[in-house]
Amino acid sequence: MNRNRLFAILVLPLMLSPVSANAQQAVRQHYAGRYERVTVHGPTLVGNLDGDSADREVSIYLPPAYAKQTKRRFPVLYLLHGFTDSDGRWFGLEGAHFVHVPKAVDAAYAAGLGEMIVVMPNAFTKFEGSMYSSSIAIGDWETFITRDLVTFMDTHYRTLAKRESRGLAGHSMGGYGILRLGMKAPGVFSALYAMSPCCLAPNPQSDPQMFARAATVRTAQDIAAADFMTKAMLASAAAWSPNPKNPPLYINLPVSDGQLRPEVLAEWTANAPLAMLHQYLPALRSYRGLAFDAGDQDQPIASTVERLHELLSGYGLQHEFEIYPGDHVNRIDKRLTTKVLPFFGSRLATR
């Protein structure tokens, strides 16, 4: 399968590596703000059938004024990473990566960005990504992000604890997540920015062979050893077509005995934002800012982003949209500094 086609579902595969205490200390010491990595318990993740921990690592970047102005409260930008990725990679804990949040935020501060707290949860799971969805197999990631994590931040940090001061942005699987959560939980965040969002379109003409390898996977070791597309199929099934009576993975794939299963494909289609948005227009209209983008070489994601733009324009819904020169990852760091952070700087309430 063509590599670009892989982006129709998820983001480039990235192997995780252990995060050392020295790496965390280096992030704390060398930037304008302060980096912290904490553990947040997610009651909504407890009891997931796939056995992932309900205690999630969360990276937090506090602005320079946080330590100096001890009575001041700050707006919060929540960031969501992509498939097979992690908060540790985005925050510089695990070696070279296509984005480095502390450096990107510091560069935005130097260019005049108003200070804010930046937060990213670790959504790396047994299937190497949660899709920020809700199922019996993986747990209720929707409510973990929109309630458990937000409540933790508002009770443990000096946030401006109101919708007008919260933003949500994400890349690839994270871009999918912000559109999904934005539609389903409109009272939590006030502005959304989807960077190269995957998984926007339903895929009703799936090739049964695409699922053949996924059907042979039985263990966590099998998942770890699988190729990217196999992992993508398994993660999607865990998020969108779980089956509590089908151990050991508790999922239904859209193929059984070499035949497509229309009822499972329908479940996947129901979770595609291009199919969902017609029922969630009031939610989308409630945001003070909505933006999305993609690189022109990032196909078919760029085409689905253009389709999203067409649909929203047809409904007269205000939004910002850009197809820029680039691929899936090679402009993300700079765009975080020059596009995403200023977008939220102009829209999040600061008092």
Buried (B, 14 or more C-beta within 10 A) or exposed (E): EEEBEBBBBBBBBBEBEEBEEEBBEBBBEEBBBBBBBBEBEBBBBEEBBBEBBBEBBBBBBBBBBBEEEEEBBBBBBBBBBBBBBBBBBBBBBBEEBBBBBBBBBBBBBEEEBBBBBBBBBBBBBBBBBBBBBBBBBBBBBBBBBBBBBBEBBBEEBBBBBEBBBBBBBBBBBBBBBBBBBBBBBBEBBBBBBBBBBBBBBBBEEBEBEBBBBBBEBEEBEBBEEBEBBBBBBBBBBBBBBBBEEBEEBBBBBBBEEEEBBEEBBEBBBEBBBBBBBEEBBEBBBBBBBBBBBBBEBBBBBBBBBEBBBEBBEEEEBEBEBBBBEBBBBEBBBEBBBBBBBBBBBEBBEBE
